[in-house]
Amino acid sequence: MPYVKQEDRKRLDAGEKPKNAGELNYVISKILDAYLEAKGGIRYAHLNEIVGVLECAKLELYRRLAAPYEDRKIDENGDVYLVLR
């Protein structure tokens, strides 16, 4: 959850980059909150838009960064799935 200390919130709100997962969650949550405010508040359509954006961002991050990283580690350390041989 994005419940970071008040002094950390001030630092992040001023534009400092997050230092850990909790701070990253806070920054993302603030962006989503501002988006909802700009759209006029909580509506199913607005929440659906946000969930869709987050899901697509997650999938793209996995596709572009995580999967190639995992493939390199398979090459370096060997595969765990014997069924694929």
KOLGU-519909 format. One record per atom (N, C-alpha, C): residue number from 1; atom name; x, y, z. Coordinates in nm, 2 decimals, padded with zeros to 4 digits, m for minus. Example, Ala and Ser with C-alpha at 12.3 -4.5 7.8 and 13.67 -1.06 7.14 Angstrom:
KOLGU-519909
+-----+------+--------+--------+--------+
! pos ! site !      u !      v !      w !
+-----+------+--------+--------+--------+
!   1 !    N !  01.32 ! m00.57 !  00.78 !
!   1 !   CA !  01.23 ! m00.45 !  00.78 !
!   1 !    C !  01.32 ! m00.33 !  00.78 !
!   2 !    N !  01.28 ! m00.22 !  00.71 !
!   2 !   CA !  01.37 ! m00.11 !  00.71 !
!   2 !    C !  01.29 !  00.00 !  00.79 !
+-----+------+--------+--------+--------+
end
This chain:
KOLGU-519909
+-----+------+--------+--------+--------+
! pos ! site !      u !      v !      w !
+-----+------+--------+--------+--------+
!   1 !    N !  00.08 ! m00.12 !  00.00 !
!   1 !   CA !  00.00 !  00.00 !  00.00 !
!   1 !    C !  00.09 !  00.12 !  00.00 !
!   2 !    N !  00.04 !  00.23 ! m00.05 !
!   2 !   CA !  00.12 !  00.35 ! m00.07 !
!   2 !    C !  00.12 !  00.44 !  00.06 !
!   3 !    N !  00.12 !  00.38 !  00.17 !
!   3 !   CA !  00.12 !  00.46 !  00.30 !
!   3 !    C !  00.26 !  00.49 !  00.35 !
!   4 !    N !  00.33 !  00.59 !  00.29 !
!   4 !   CA !  00.46 !  00.62 !  00.33 !
!   4 !    C !  00.46 !  00.74 !  00.42 !
!   5 !    N !  00.57 !  00.75 !  00.50 !
!   5 !   CA !  00.57 !  00.86 !  00.60 !
!   5 !    C !  00.56 !  01.00 !  00.53 !
!   6 !    N !  00.50 !  01.09 !  00.61 !
!   6 !   CA !  00.47 !  01.22 !  00.56 !
!   6 !    C !  00.60 !  01.29 !  00.50 !
!   7 !    N !  00.71 !  01.28 !  00.57 !
!   7 !   CA !  00.83 !  01.34 !  00.52 !
!   7 !    C !  00.88 !  01.28 !  00.39 !
!   8 !    N !  00.85 !  01.16 !  00.37 !
!   8 !   CA !  00.88 !  01.09 !  00.24 !
!   8 !    C !  00.79 !  01.14 !  00.13 !
!   9 !    N !  00.66 !  01.16 !  00.17 !
!   9 !   CA !  00.56 !  01.21 !  00.07 !
!   9 !    C !  00.60 !  01.34 !  00.02 !
!  10 !    N !  00.65 !  01.43 !  00.11 !
!  10 !   CA !  00.69 !  01.56 !  00.07 !
!  10 !    C !  00.80 !  01.56 ! m00.03 !
!  11 !    N !  00.90 !  01.47 ! m00.01 !
!  11 !   CA !  01.01 !  01.45 ! m00.09 !
!  11 !    C !  00.97 !  01.40 ! m00.23 !
!  12 !    N !  00.88 !  01.30 ! m00.23 !
!  12 !   CA !  00.83 !  01.24 ! m00.35 !
!  12 !    C !  00.74 !  01.34 ! m00.43 !
!  13 !    N !  00.65 !  01.41 ! m00.36 !
!  13 !   CA !  00.57 !  01.51 ! m00.42 !
!  13 !    C !  00.64 !  01.62 ! m00.48 !
!  14 !    N !  00.76 !  01.65 ! m00.43 !
!  14 !   CA !  00.85 !  01.75 ! m00.49 !
!  14 !    C !  00.92 !  01.70 ! m00.61 !
!  15 !    N !  00.91 !  01.58 ! m00.65 !
!  15 !   CA !  00.97 !  01.53 ! m00.77 !
!  15 !    C !  01.08 !  01.43 ! m00.75 !
!  16 !    N !  01.12 !  01.40 ! m00.63 !
!  16 !   CA !  01.23 !  01.31 ! m00.61 !
!  16 !    C !  01.19 !  01.17 ! m00.65 !
!  17 !    N !  01.28 !  01.09 ! m00.71 !
!  17 !   CA !  01.25 !  00.96 ! m00.75 !
!  17 !    C !  01.23 !  00.86 ! m00.64 !
!  18 !    N !  01.13 !  00.77 ! m00.65 !
!  18 !   CA !  01.11 !  00.67 ! m00.55 !
!  18 !    C !  01.24 !  00.58 ! m00.52 !
!  19 !    N !  01.25 !  00.54 ! m00.40 !
!  19 !   CA !  01.37 !  00.46 ! m00.36 !
!  19 !    C !  01.34 !  00.32 ! m00.33 !
!  20 !    N !  01.21 !  00.29 ! m00.32 !
!  20 !   CA !  01.17 !  00.15 ! m00.29 !
!  20 !    C !  01.03 !  00.12 ! m00.35 !
!  21 !    N !  00.98 !  00.00 ! m00.34 !
!  21 !   CA !  00.85 ! m00.04 ! m00.40 !
!  21 !    C !  00.74 !  00.04 ! m00.33 !
!  22 !    N !  00.74 !  00.06 ! m00.20 !
!  22 !   CA !  00.63 !  00.14 ! m00.14 !
!  22 !    C !  00.63 !  00.28 ! m00.19 !
!  23 !    N !  00.74 !  00.34 ! m00.21 !
!  23 !   CA !  00.74 !  00.48 ! m00.26 !
!  23 !    C !  00.70 !  00.48 ! m00.41 !
!  24 !    N !  00.74 !  00.38 ! m00.49 !
!  24 !   CA !  00.69 !  00.37 ! m00.62 !
!  24 !    C !  00.54 !  00.36 ! m00.63 !
!  25 !    N !  00.48 !  00.28 ! m00.54 !
!  25 !   CA !  00.34 !  00.26 ! m00.53 !
!  25 !    C !  00.27 !  00.39 ! m00.50 !
!  26 !    N !  00.33 !  00.47 ! m00.41 !
!  26 !   CA !  00.28 !  00.60 ! m00.37 !
!  26 !    C !  00.27 !  00.69 ! m00.49 !
!  27 !    N !  00.38 !  00.70 ! m00.56 !
!  27 !   CA !  00.39 !  00.79 ! m00.68 !
!  27 !    C !  00.28 !  00.75 ! m00.78 !
!  28 !    N !  00.28 !  00.62 ! m00.81 !
!  28 !   CA !  00.18 !  00.58 ! m00.91 !
!  28 !    C !  00.04 !  00.61 ! m00.86 !
!  29 !    N !  00.01 !  00.58 ! m00.73 !
!  29 !   CA ! m00.12 !  00.61 ! m00.67 !
!  29 !    C ! m00.16 !  00.75 ! m00.68 !
!  30 !    N ! m00.06 !  00.84 ! m00.66 !
!  30 !   CA ! m00.09 !  00.99 ! m00.67 !
!  30 !    C ! m00.13 !  01.03 ! m00.81 !
!  31 !    N ! m00.06 !  00.97 ! m00.91 !
!  31 !   CA ! m00.09 !  00.99 ! m01.05 !
!  31 !    C ! m00.23 !  00.95 ! m01.08 !
!  32 !    N ! m00.27 !  00.83 ! m01.04 !
!  32 !   CA ! m00.40 !  00.77 ! m01.06 !
!  32 !    C ! m00.51 !  00.86 ! m00.99 !
!  33 !    N ! m00.48 !  00.90 ! m00.87 !
!  33 !   CA ! m00.57 !  00.99 ! m00.80 !
!  33 !    C ! m00.60 !  01.12 ! m00.88 !
!  34 !    N ! m00.49 !  01.18 ! m00.93 !
!  34 !   CA ! m00.50 !  01.30 ! m01.00 !
!  34 !    C ! m00.58 !  01.28 ! m01.13 !
!  35 !    N ! m00.56 !  01.17 ! m01.19 !
!  35 !   CA ! m00.63 !  01.13 ! m01.31 !
!  35 !    C ! m00.78 !  01.12 ! m01.28 !
!  36 !    N ! m00.82 !  01.05 ! m01.18 !
!  36 !   CA ! m00.96 !  01.04 ! m01.14 !
!  36 !    C ! m01.02 !  01.18 ! m01.10 !
!  37 !    N ! m00.94 !  01.26 ! m01.03 !
!  37 !   CA ! m00.99 !  01.39 ! m01.00 !
!  37 !    C ! m01.02 !  01.47 ! m01.13 !
!  38 !    N ! m00.93 !  01.47 ! m01.23 !
!  38 !   CA ! m00.94 !  01.54 ! m01.35 !
!  38 !    C ! m01.06 !  01.48 ! m01.43 !
!  39 !    N ! m01.09 !  01.36 ! m01.42 !
!  39 !   CA ! m01.20 !  01.29 ! m01.50 !
!  39 !    C ! m01.34 !  01.32 ! m01.43 !
!  40 !    N ! m01.34 !  01.38 ! m01.31 !
!  40 !   CA ! m01.46 !  01.41 ! m01.24 !
!  40 !    C ! m01.50 !  01.31 ! m01.13 !
!  41 !    N ! m01.40 !  01.23 ! m01.09 !
!  41 !   CA ! m01.43 !  01.14 ! m00.97 !
!  41 !    C ! m01.44 !  00.99 ! m01.01 !
!  42 !    N ! m01.48 !  00.92 ! m00.92 !
!  42 !   CA ! m01.49 !  00.77 ! m00.94 !
!  42 !    C ! m01.61 !  00.73 ! m01.01 !
!  43 !    N ! m01.59 !  00.67 ! m01.13 !
!  43 !   CA ! m01.70 !  00.61 ! m01.21 !
!  43 !    C ! m01.64 !  00.48 ! m01.26 !
!  44 !    N ! m01.73 !  00.39 ! m01.29 !
!  44 !   CA ! m01.69 !  00.26 ! m01.33 !
!  44 !    C ! m01.60 !  00.27 ! m01.46 !
!  45 !    N ! m01.64 !  00.35 ! m01.55 !
!  45 !   CA ! m01.56 !  00.37 ! m01.67 !
!  45 !    C ! m01.42 !  00.42 ! m01.65 !
!  46 !    N ! m01.41 !  00.51 ! m01.55 !
!  46 !   CA ! m01.27 !  00.57 ! m01.52 !
!  46 !    C ! m01.19 !  00.46 ! m01.45 !
!  47 !    N ! m01.25 !  00.39 ! m01.36 !
!  47 !   CA ! m01.17 !  00.28 ! m01.30 !
!  47 !    C ! m01.13 !  00.17 ! m01.40 !
!  48 !    N ! m01.22 !  00.14 ! m01.49 !
!  48 !   CA ! m01.19 !  00.04 ! m01.59 !
!  48 !    C ! m01.08 !  00.09 ! m01.68 !
!  49 !    N ! m01.08 !  00.22 ! m01.71 !
!  49 !   CA ! m00.97 !  00.27 ! m01.79 !
!  49 !    C ! m00.83 !  00.26 ! m01.72 !
!  50 !    N ! m00.83 !  00.29 ! m01.59 !
!  50 !   CA ! m00.71 !  00.28 ! m01.52 !
!  50 !    C ! m00.66 !  00.14 ! m01.50 !
!  51 !    N ! m00.75 !  00.05 ! m01.47 !
!  51 !   CA ! m00.71 ! m00.09 ! m01.46 !
!  51 !    C ! m00.66 ! m00.14 ! m01.60 !
!  52 !    N ! m00.72 ! m00.10 ! m01.70 !
!  52 !   CA ! m00.67 ! m00.14 ! m01.84 !
!  52 !    C ! m00.53 ! m00.09 ! m01.87 !
!  53 !    N ! m00.51 !  00.04 ! m01.83 !
!  53 !   CA ! m00.38 !  00.10 ! m01.85 !
!  53 !    C ! m00.27 !  00.03 ! m01.77 !
!  54 !    N ! m00.30 !  00.00 ! m01.64 !
!  54 !   CA ! m00.21 ! m00.06 ! m01.55 !
!  54 !    C ! m00.18 ! m00.20 ! m01.61 !
!  55 !    N ! m00.28 ! m00.28 ! m01.65 !
!  55 !   CA ! m00.26 ! m00.41 ! m01.70 !
!  55 !    C ! m00.17 ! m00.41 ! m01.83 !
!  56 !    N ! m00.20 ! m00.32 ! m01.92 !
!  56 !   CA ! m00.12 ! m00.31 ! m02.04 !
!  56 !    C !  00.03 ! m00.27 ! m02.01 !
!  57 !    N !  00.04 ! m00.17 ! m01.91 !
!  57 !   CA !  00.18 ! m00.13 ! m01.87 !
!  57 !    C !  00.25 ! m00.25 ! m01.81 !
!  58 !    N !  00.18 ! m00.33 ! m01.73 !
!  58 !   CA !  00.24 ! m00.44 ! m01.67 !
!  58 !    C !  00.29 ! m00.54 ! m01.77 !
!  59 !    N !  00.20 ! m00.57 ! m01.87 !
!  59 !   CA !  00.23 ! m00.67 ! m01.97 !
!  59 !    C !  00.35 ! m00.62 ! m02.06 !
!  60 !    N !  00.35 ! m00.50 ! m02.09 !
!  60 !   CA !  00.46 ! m00.44 ! m02.17 !
!  60 !    C !  00.59 ! m00.45 ! m02.10 !
!  61 !    N !  00.59 ! m00.42 ! m01.97 !
!  61 !   CA !  00.71 ! m00.43 ! m01.89 !
!  61 !    C !  00.76 ! m00.57 ! m01.89 !
!  62 !    N !  00.67 ! m00.66 ! m01.87 !
!  62 !   CA !  00.71 ! m00.80 ! m01.87 !
!  62 !    C !  00.76 ! m00.85 ! m02.00 !
!  63 !    N !  00.69 ! m00.81 ! m02.11 !
!  63 !   CA !  00.73 ! m00.85 ! m02.24 !
!  63 !    C !  00.87 ! m00.79 ! m02.28 !
!  64 !    N !  00.89 ! m00.67 ! m02.25 !
!  64 !   CA !  01.01 ! m00.60 ! m02.30 !
!  64 !    C !  01.13 ! m00.62 ! m02.20 !
!  65 !    N !  01.11 ! m00.63 ! m02.07 !
!  65 !   CA !  01.22 ! m00.63 ! m01.98 !
!  65 !    C !  01.23 ! m00.77 ! m01.90 !
!  66 !    N !  01.12 ! m00.81 ! m01.85 !
!  66 !   CA !  01.13 ! m00.93 ! m01.76 !
!  66 !    C !  01.16 ! m01.06 ! m01.84 !
!  67 !    N !  01.08 ! m01.08 ! m01.95 !
!  67 !   CA !  01.10 ! m01.20 ! m02.03 !
!  67 !    C !  01.24 ! m01.22 ! m02.09 !
!  68 !    N !  01.29 ! m01.11 ! m02.15 !
!  68 !   CA !  01.43 ! m01.12 ! m02.20 !
!  68 !    C !  01.53 ! m01.15 ! m02.09 !
!  69 !    N !  01.51 ! m01.09 ! m01.97 !
!  69 !   CA !  01.60 ! m01.11 ! m01.86 !
!  69 !    C !  01.60 ! m01.26 ! m01.82 !
!  70 !    N !  01.47 ! m01.31 ! m01.81 !
!  70 !   CA !  01.46 ! m01.45 ! m01.77 !
!  70 !    C !  01.52 ! m01.54 ! m01.87 !
!  71 !    N !  01.51 ! m01.51 ! m02.00 !
!  71 !   CA !  01.57 ! m01.59 ! m02.11 !
!  71 !    C !  01.72 ! m01.59 ! m02.09 !
!  72 !    N !  01.78 ! m01.48 ! m02.06 !
!  72 !   CA !  01.93 ! m01.47 ! m02.04 !
!  72 !    C !  01.97 ! m01.56 ! m01.92 !
!  73 !    N !  01.89 ! m01.56 ! m01.81 !
!  73 !   CA !  01.92 ! m01.64 ! m01.70 !
!  73 !    C !  01.90 ! m01.79 ! m01.72 !
!  74 !    N !  01.81 ! m01.83 ! m01.81 !
!  74 !   CA !  01.80 ! m01.97 ! m01.85 !
!  74 !    C !  01.92 ! m02.01 ! m01.92 !
!  75 !    N !  01.97 ! m01.92 ! m02.01 !
!  75 !   CA !  02.09 ! m01.95 ! m02.09 !
!  75 !    C !  02.21 ! m01.97 ! m01.99 !
!  76 !    N !  02.22 ! m01.88 ! m01.89 !
!  76 !   CA !  02.33 ! m01.88 ! m01.80 !
!  76 !    C !  02.33 ! m02.00 ! m01.70 !
!  77 !    N !  02.21 ! m02.03 ! m01.65 !
!  77 !   CA !  02.20 ! m02.12 ! m01.54 !
!  77 !    C !  02.13 ! m02.25 ! m01.57 !
!  78 !    N !  02.07 ! m02.26 ! m01.69 !
!  78 !   CA !  02.00 ! m02.38 ! m01.72 !
!  78 !    C !  01.85 ! m02.37 ! m01.69 !
!  79 !    N !  01.77 ! m02.44 ! m01.76 !
!  79 !   CA !  01.62 ! m02.44 ! m01.75 !
!  79 !    C !  01.58 ! m02.53 ! m01.63 !
!  80 !    N !  01.47 ! m02.49 ! m01.57 !
!  80 !   CA !  01.42 ! m02.57 ! m01.46 !
!  80 !    C !  01.31 ! m02.67 ! m01.52 !
!  81 !    N !  01.25 ! m02.64 ! m01.63 !
!  81 !   CA !  01.15 ! m02.72 ! m01.69 !
!  81 !    C !  01.21 ! m02.83 ! m01.77 !
!  82 !    N !  01.21 ! m02.95 ! m01.72 !
!  82 !   CA !  01.27 ! m03.06 ! m01.80 !
!  82 !    C !  01.17 ! m03.11 ! m01.91 !
!  83 !    N !  01.05 ! m03.08 ! m01.89 !
!  83 !   CA !  00.95 ! m03.12 ! m01.99 !
!  83 !    C !  00.97 ! m03.05 ! m02.12 !
!  84 !    N !  01.04 ! m02.94 ! m02.12 !
!  84 !   CA !  01.06 ! m02.86 ! m02.25 !
!  84 !    C !  01.18 ! m02.92 ! m02.33 !
!  85 !    N !  01.25 ! m03.02 ! m02.28 !
!  85 !   CA !  01.36 ! m03.07 ! m02.35 !
!  85 !    C !  01.32 ! m03.18 ! m02.45 !
+-----+------+--------+--------+--------+
end
